[in-house]
Amino acid sequence: MTSRPRLVSLLSAAAAAIAVTAALAVPTPNAHAATPLSQNPSNPLAVPDAWHYSAITTAANPELTDYLAASNASTKAAMAKIAFAPRVRWFGNCASCNVATTKEQVASYVADQQRGDPNALVQLAIFGLWPQGEVVNGKRPAISWTMTRYENWIKQIAAGIGDARVAIILEPDLAITANHKNGGSELNDPTPAKRQQYAAWAAKYLAQTLKHEAIYIDAGSADWLYVSEAVNELEHSGIRYARGFALGATHYDSVSSNVSYAAQVAQGLAKDGYGSKHAVIDTSDNGTPFTWLQWNARYGAKFRATGNQYYQFDNTPTCGSTTQQVCETLGHRPTWNPLGGEASKLGLGPSHPQLREEAARYIDGYLWFGRGWRWMQMGGNDTQTKTRMVRMGTYTRFTEAAVPAVLPPQLGG
């Protein structure tokens, strides 16, 4: 909701990570393999043996480099929860980005995720509508890329994906185009229709070109847009071509709130003739959930007075205990099953039958497409990421850590 210059880092792989490539040649399957829930039998994420741990050795996983460099056992245990979690890599455009290299970069990532298994689920986010960032000189910038450049970029991404099985978060922060300004404190997007036009073209092209895709278009979060705004935004942004929509990108609202919100949005879309649509919810950083209004009450005035990014919404301080409030910590592990063993911690236990039914029917899974352990949710090659990783991994309430049951010997300890 504030400035988010979150372009994906394309730096060279760290030497320590490269050294373990051979050790990770065979993916380690986890406990996600199962039959889809009866309420959502078409769930494309509920594919047996498709979920592998992202022990990737490219620059997309500086967290692995940090894990390998750590010597303390408790530090490594906390870092492992992130370094080995199946999560989403962001591919973004920028003023200096070379569209011609996009296919190679995506293809390299896909191969690294698959590790020889064509059934592996590759997760990525396409972030192309804010090449200068979401706030420039105190204002929302008009989109600077031409439609032709954007189309060429999307075509390169599709070519890099090829026949891979993919879950795509399409255009995080697209919800800015529908922003109701939260009481007047937010900035208006000067070119919302154009951004929605670009997103709709991307959704259509990807859906018609790829063979094994599940596309989820950004729709904000339960604490951001009104349901009617989200429905309108999605309808103008290509939802007819997508599996559904994504909630919670760089927001921290509760899973239960987003489940209820997803059900309302899906029902609104169905009422308008768009059929059955489903959602994925980011759980990377909402282990201790809070809303934007709660953040604003705690940190808003301090951030506006000082401009210190330590207090910025995208960079909310990490939790220092399991009871601290309005802070970031790891949420539910990535999974296709919204009603797993720790559902009660999400407010989806047996005492909440309606929410459980809504989750089973409308939620395709919990994905990690936020990156709250990274400074300003950016590239991860910064001095703060290690500390944030450890704190978020240490003080999470979720015990089903996203760590392989058996690590390769080179990564053990």
Secondary structure, DSSP 4 states (H G I P E B T S, - for coil): ------PPP-PPPPHHHHTTTGGGSS--B-TT-SPPPTT-TT-TT--TT--B-----STT-HHHHHHHH--SHHHHHHHHHHHTS--PEEEE--TT--GGGHHHHHHHHHHHHHTT-TTSEEEEEEE-S-TT-S-BTTBPPPP-S-HHHHHHHHHHHHHHHTT-EEEEEE-TTGGGGG--GGGGTSPPPS-HHHHHHHHHHHHHHHHHH-SEEEEEEE---TTTS-HHHHHHHHHTTTGGGSSEEEE-TT----HHHHHHHHHHHHHHHHHTT----EEEEE-SSBSS---HHHHIIIIIHHHHHH--GGGSGGGPPBPSSSS--S-BB--SPPBS-TTSTTGGGGT-STT-HHHHHHHHHHEEEEE----TTSGGGS-S-SSSHHHHHHHHHHS-S--S-S--SS--GGG--
